Every structure is written in C-alpha cells, then in structure tokens.
Amino acid sequence: MYRPWTRITAGRRAILGALARLHPHPSTSEILKEARAAVPNLSRATLFRALRQLTIAGLLRPVLGPGGRTVYIHLQDGRHHHFLCLRCGRVQELATCPLCDAAVTIGEARVHGHFTELYGTCDACSSSRSD
C-alpha cells in the first residue's frame, strides 16, 4: 500500500540529496553510498522503502540493466527516453522521440505521457568488439 511521506526524516532527506547530486541514472549502491555520507547509519531497508515510494509517486523509474543491476531514472515529466547498452550497462538519454511530436490516442483515450526504453549495443562497445 502506498503511503505518502508524512514527514521528511534525516534518512529521507539524505536519499533525496543523493538523488539530486548523483548522475541521472544511479544504481542502488551508488545512492546508498552517497546518502550514507550524510547519514552513516542509513539502512538498506530505509533506502528501498524510499525508492519504492518515489517510484510509486512517479518521480523515479527503476530500469533493470545487464547482470540484474537496477538503475533509477529521474522522471521530470511524462516523457522520458533511454538507450541501455546490454554490454556495458551505460544508460543514455535520447534527445528525440517520434511520439513526442504526435497527438497519440488509443480509441477514445488520449495519451499524456510515455516511457521509451531501447536496448542494444552502444557505439563504444560496437567498435571495440573483436569478433
């Protein structure tokens, strides 16, 4: 069950600060390490609860990368687009999307946002491939 935060604790403040300071696609371990700089005894359970609540609120989106590593994407609006390299795990934001310029409808429903994930091999991994 989703319960919005009723108060901002030191741990939650540290997690929000970590998300603001880190690159746009941090992993759970990166967020925990950064947040523990402010609150050394921050538990993994507190981190996971906060990440779940932020995800339900629509502020984060977890993306599963290679090897089962989860990264979190900050969602500033209803449209977000990424390319995930399946070889190195790099997440790259895409500058354009054909759906962004179209008035998309499904039957009588009007689409207000979307999330696009493309998977493949990035330029660096493709050019370094020896086979």
Protein Blocks (a to p, Z undefined) as FASTA:
>chain_A
ZZddfbdcfklmmmmmmmmmmcfbdcfklmmmmmmmmmmmlcfklmmmmmmmmmmnopac
cdddehhiacddddfbfbdcddddfknopacddfbdfklmpccdehjbccfbdcdddddd
dfklmmmpcZZ
